[in-house]
Amino acid sequence: MQHITDEHYIYEHAETNVPAAHASDGEVVIFDTRDCYNRLVQREDISLEEQVGDEPDNPATGPLYVDGAEPGDVLAVDILKIDVADHGVVAMGSGPFRDRSVPERFHILPIRDGVTEFHGVHWQLRPMIGVIGTAVPGRKVATFDAFEGGGNMDSRVITERVTVWLPVRVPGAMLAMGDIHASMGDGEVCGTGLEADGSITVRVRVRKNFELNWPVTETPDMFYVNTNANSCDDAIRAAYMEMRRLIARATGWDETEAALYMTLRGTLEANQACLVPNGGGNTFRVGTPKSAELPRLI
């Protein structure tokens, strides 16, 4: 078992990063992660702007070099366990409610026995991973952004007992992850969830020679294609096209039959949709239910 401590963090997904560790196909790896503010927000009586300063958002732990993963393969990341710290930060980071003429409102919320509290309202937490991705050749992608290798997808279904399938574009895949949210609603309308330190235990597996254009999240009941674009329409359209391709490939149906099946049984859900013009942060997931009568999509 490999254990990557949170001293090994990056702010860009890039093939030029120095691997923090190597793992073999099927190995279990623990990633200790920092919250999106890199632990700079510790007090409510000091403004968030003063505490954070010019620090970038979303440090991601890694990267992990997966031995045997080559361009054209797919990396399966089985999420076995997500542990979170005893508190988290929620803030008016961005989106339609943000007024930049006033200081950014934020709270530090307690986490006790898997439960948090907001103005007297308590709920059970289901922590999820905001940033999880592989590198692409010739580009450096900020961990603040989503892209075809994953990155800051902010999908609240990326939690325990799911598998994230990521395209391998460079040798070793160069997997990095972080930005745990102890709680987050679909759309992440304020640009933050309950941002918390944590630890993620995963198993990495390599599937050889499989075409995948966008990340796929596999839950016990569903397959989701995850995409992003500058506009919501473009992100949704890309997810529709990739899901149609995957269904047709798995079933042998033509593209029209795959599309008709999608209109009967498909789902469309927002990961992050802060409605920021040209922000590139519009991330969506298009889903298809699993069925014993159908082949697996991947």
N, C-alpha and C positions, 0 to 999 in steps of 0.2 A: 504493500500500500504506500502510495506517495502522499505527502502532506506539504502543501504550498502555503506558507505563512503569509500574513497580510503585509509583510515588508516587501513582498514582490508584487508591486502593482504598476499598472500602465495607464496611460490616458489615450493610447491609440492602438487599434488593431493593425499590426503591420508584420510582414514576413521578416523584416529586419530586426525585430525584437529578439533579445537573448532569451532562450527558454529558461523558465524558472525550474523546470523539472521535465523528465521524460517518463512516459508510461507505455506499457505494452497493451496490445489489444485485449480487452476484457479486464483490465486492472481497475481497482477502486482508488479514487483520488479524493483527498479532502482539500477544499479551497477555503481558507480563512479570508473574509472580505471586510472592507471598510464601507461605511455608509457613503451616500453620494456627496456629502460635504467633507469627506476625509476626516471626520471626527472634530471638525472645527467648531461646530455649534454645540455649546455645552451649557449656556445660560439663557434664560428668557428676559433678563433685565438689561441685556446688551443687544443692540440691533443685529439682525442676521448679517446685514451688509458689513458691519464692523468685524464680526467674527470670521466671515468667509473671505473677505477681501477679494483678491484676484485669482484665488485658487480655482482651477477647472473643476467641472462636475464629473462625477461617476468614475472614480478609480476602479479598475477591474483587476482582479488577481490573476497572475499568470505571466506569460502564456505557458501552457503545457504543450510539449511536443509529443505527439502520439506516434510511436514507432510503427512504421508500416503504412501509415496514412499517406496517400499520394493523390495528386490532382486527378479528378474524375471519380474519386471515391466519395463516400458519405460517412460522416462521423456521427454515431449514435451516442448521446449523453443521457444515460439513465439517472434520473435525480432520485437518490435514495433517501436523503434526509436534509432538511434545512433547519438550522438552529439560529435563533436571533438573540440579541442582547436584551437588557432589562429596560430599554427605553428606545424611542425613535422620535424623529422630527418630521412634522408636516408643515408645509409653508405654501404661501401664495406665490409660487414660483413663476408661472406664466399662464397664458390662456385668456379667455374672454373676461374673467373677473379681475385681472391684474391691473391696478392703477399705479403706474410707475412714478407718479408725482408724490407718492407717500411711501414711507418705509414699508418693507415687505412684512406682512403679518405672519407669525409662525407660532407653533407650540411644540413643546417637548412632552410627549405622552409616555406614561409608564406602561411597561409590559410585565404582567405577573401571571405565571401559570398559563401562558398562552392566551391571555385576555388583555385588552386595552380598554381605556375609558376616555370619553370625550364629552365634557359637560354633563356628566352623570349617566351617559349612555355607555353600556358595556357590550362587547361582542367578542366571540371566539375568533382568533386569528388563523389565517391560512397563508403563511409566508410564501412569497413568490420571488423569482429571480428577474430583475429588470434587464440586466445586461448579460448576454451569453452569446459568444460568437467566435468565428474563425477568421483568419486573415485572407486577403485577396492579393494577387500579385501586382506589384507596381503602384500600390496605393497605400496611404495611411488614412485610416478612418477613425475619427474621434470616438471614444467610448460613449460620448453623449448622443451619438447618432445611430440610427438603424440603417441597415444596408443588406445586400443580398447574402452576406455571410452571417447575418443575425444582428449582433450588437444590441443597442438599446431598444429592444422590441417592446418592453413594458407590457407583456401579456400576462394577465393574472391567472391564466391556466398553466403557466410554467411553474409548477410547484411539485411537491413530493408525489411519487408514483406516476410520473410522466416521463416520456423520452423526447428529447429534442434532437431532431435529425438535421445536421448542418452540412452544407456542401464543403468538400475539401478542395481548395484551390491552390494551396501551396504545400510542399512537403512537411509532414508532421501536423498539419492543420493549424497549429498555433492557437489553441483554445484558451480563452480568458473569460472570466465571469465575475459579477459583483452586482452592486446596486440592489441589494435585497430590500423588498418592501414587506414589512410585517402585515400590512393591509393596504389594498389599493382597489379602487373602483374602476370599472371599465371606462375608458376614455381618459383617465387620469387628468380630469378637467383643469386642475390647478398646477399640473406639471410635476406634482409630487404625490407619493403615497406616504405611508409611515416608514420613513427612511431609517434603516437600522443596520448596525454592524451584525455580522453573523458568520456562520460556517456552513458550507455546502458539501455534502458527500455525494459523489457521483461514480458511476462506472462508465468507462469509455469503451466503445466497440467500433470496429471498422467494417463497413460494408463496401466491398470492392466493386468498382465499375458500375455505378448507378448514377443516372443523370438526375440532378436536382438543382433547380434554378433559384429556389427560395427555401428558407428553413421550414420544416414541418414539425409541429408538436403533436405527439401521440399521447392521448389520455386513455384510461381504461375503456372509454366508450366512443371516442372520436379521433379523427385525423383533422388537423388544422394546417392550412398554408398561411404563413405569416409574411406580410409584405409591407413596404413603406413607399411613400412618394411625397412630393411637395404638396399635392392636393389629395383630398380624401378620395375623389373619383379615380385618380390614377392608381392609388394604392389598392383600392377595391378591384379595379379592372385587372391589375396584375395578379391578384390572388385568384380571381375567377379563372383566368387563363391557365394558371399553373395547376389549379385543382382539376380543371377539365382534362388537362393533359395527363395527370396522374391517374385519374379514373379510367380514361380511355386505355392507357398503357396497361393497367392492372387487369381490366376486364376483357379487353379485345373489342370493346364497342368503338364505333366511330365517334367523332367529336360531337356530332349532333345528339346522339343517344346519351353521351356523357353529360351534355348540357341539360337535356331533358330530365335526367335523374337528379341533377343539382337543383333544378327548379322545384322538384318534388320534395327533396329531403335536405337541401343544403341549409347552412346557417351562415350568418354574417354578424360579426361582433367587433367592436372597437377595442383595440389595445390602448393606444394613446391617440387622442384626437383633441388637442388643445386649441385647434382652430386658429393657429398662428400662421398668417400668410407666408408662403414660401419658406416655411420652417423646416421642412423635411421630416417633421416629427409625427406625421400622420401614419400610424401603423395599425393594420387591421388583420383579422384572422377570418378565413373562410373555411367552414367545417363541413365534414361529411361523416355521418354515423358509421360505426363499424357494424358489420353484419356477418354472421356465420355463412351466409349464402353468397358472399362476395370475397374475392381475393383481397389480401392486404394491399394497401397502396404502396407500401415500401417495406 
